[in-house]
């Protein structure tokens, strides 16, 4: 377990999240892709904190902010899904292509 | 011992993260994402970030159970009873994922990071506690206020009726004549029942 291996695992998680968020059609699955990206970012933050930052507490505070971002993304994402579903009966990205150029 | 645990946890985190987007069942997908998060939490504990790992574990368990509830309420095929294709632009997405992985992995391999390992656990937890309630108090309080604002926004977005009328008022076409009825066929709201849910927009 070194900094490089931890960051490689984080890169793999972020890559899978990018793939999932771009390939999925339903809003909730897209949100899961974004969550997986934040997951990788948390792991990378913890790795850098543990190996390259000398364990300064500010590094952990940054990771806590990333976790708060994830909670906010979930809550607002679900609220948007509810609002879109109520007005358009759509749960897929293709269902709201009205403004598509 | 630590390297074996690291190998197991990281392989499990990546594998479950990949399976999230390969399963037909959305409930299974949310629990696979939970498994990925729990493995990253275990990795955080291995990295001496014990508080972060435990917080991630508790937070993600609740969050993914909420997500599974939403899947059952809203989405098609929540239990994966009939296989279906839920993806679009698959080639571009795979390419973007590979490019992201290779780019970030290249940074991890080629980057020159300082070598300053963290101290053992009691010191780091004590330091985090005094940081959160001392110098980083403002950051922590800001996160709390942000979460409260999120709750208010979520309730506003998801409520059917606000103080200025129905939430789909902007999607209803106005009448052609004053005091006339609006023409339902012009509505963007697809309340014609039945067919609106699954059809793929193809204008």
Interface residues (C-beta under 8 A of the other chain):
Chain A: X1 X3 X4 X5 X6 X7 X8 X9 X10 X11 X12 X13 X14 X15 X16 X17 X18 X19 X20 X22 X23 X24 X25 X26 X28 X29 X32 X33 X35 X36 X39 X42 X43 X46 X47 X48 X49 X50 X51 X52 X53 X54 X55 X56 X57 X58 X60 X61 X63 X64 X65 X67 X68 X70 X71 X72 X74 X75 X76 X78 X79 X80 X81 X82 X83 X85 X86 X87 X88 X89 X90 X91 X92 X93 X94 X95 X96 X97 X98
Chain B: X2 X3 X6 X10 X13 X14 X17 X18 X20 X21 X26 X29 X30 X33 X36 X37 X40 X43 X44 X46 X47 X48 X49 X51 X52 X53 X55 X56 X59 X63 X66 X67 X70 X71 X74 X75 X76 X86 X87 X88 X89 X90 X92 X93 X94 X96 X97 X98 X100 X101 X102 X103 X104 X105 X107 X108 X109 X113 X114 X115 X116 X117 X118 X119 X123 X124 X127 X128 X130 X131 X132 X135 X136 X139 X140 X143 X146 X147 X150 X151 X153 X154 X155 X156 X157 X158 X160 X167 X168 X171 X188 X189 X190 X191 X196 X197 X199 X200 X201 X203
